[in-house]
Amino acid sequence: MPLLNKIPRPEPDPARRTFRRRARSLPATADAPPLPSAPRTPAWSPLRLALTAFFATDGFLFAGWVVRVPAVKAQVHASPGALGLALLCISAGAVGTMAVVGRLCVRYGNHPVTVGTGLMLSVGVALPAYAHSMAALSAALLFFGAGYGALNVAMNSAAVDVVTALRRPVMPTFHAAYSLGGLCGAGIGGLLAARLTTAWHLGLTAALGAVVTVVAGVVLLRAPAAVRPHPQAESPTAARPHSRQITVLVVLLGLTALCSSYGEGALGDWAALHLTDDLHTTTGLAAAGYGAFAFAMTAGRLGGTWMSMRLGQTRVMAGGGMLACGGMLMAALAPAVPVVLAGFVLVGLGLANMFPLAIARAGILAGPQGVATASTLGYAGMLIGPPVIGFLADGLGLPTALTTVAALAAVSGAIAVGTDRRRG
């Protein structure tokens, strides 16, 4: 035995010693891998860039149509009431296809459906320029609305997979791209309105949309299909929620999106009129008021990921609802134009991340069907907002009617908090 003690033992391999030391530092969880983890997904992968292009194209195409609404109205000799009914076809087409597209995404995958619906929207935006009757215009807008609603469900479902893969709340950046696309589409459309006919303008817009869809679509179709784990699967000891519980949560998130989009739709149609009729400003200043709201919403979405990571998504949504509530009360009731403009900025910042974060949570809970349900409710808010404001304005005045935006913003923040507690 003493002889054995004198035999020198070999020194352990330094690499093996380093590996054992690192292995001991890993968290002792059931999900901890026995080997070094796989490389992290890059923050700006080609897939994320391609999806961002789809969101920007969606906003660009829709803004291109909005700029040409007066020209199309004159082309078909429509009265304001008849045009309003025709515009409802966009909403009808969108709402009518959202649930169907959710099922298509589940069956065929988010990426192929995103590419197909992107091409559908590109074709649809050119059709109103060739309508010369109310019937033809209604049919064209029904197809355009179907493409718009279908693309929104498909690309949001694909974006939820990216959010899950990155484990970061990056959904606001996609919607920021949509807002930027809309601003570019409105600006370029305004410049081309006096130089090109409606057919040429919408035709070029459709061609650009198709090119971006094909180029970005190649990236999407080459990307592997995401395997999205159930949110409760990360903790083996967590109780799996009941399907009814998930349905209730998705509906609550959809109501959050509804309250948010109610304000967005109302300000899109009534902000400029409030400045001109109630505060007697010029048309240019009134347009700047809505521009301030749109830019604030875009800026809020660009910073949405940063705020969500530092404050938490629930705090961002609850704080956004309170900020939009206070800003809308300022904008609706203040007698001074600078205060009203500041209120519009606060509303834009407050509402910026409500809709994208609600859609992302619904998608993580229930996949494409969750996105479809929440998007349908959210789009319904944008649909009912303008007419409800108009109805209330007839009896109570526009400033009082606009306070409903503040009320629903506060409700959306409260629902976000309640949803988070129910998830817990």
Salt bridges, closest charged atoms under 4 A:
ASP161 OD1 - ARG228 NE 3.61
GLU234 OE2 - ARG167 NH1 2.72
ASP278 OD2 - HIS274 ND1 2.74
ASP420 OD1 - ARG361 NH2 3.86
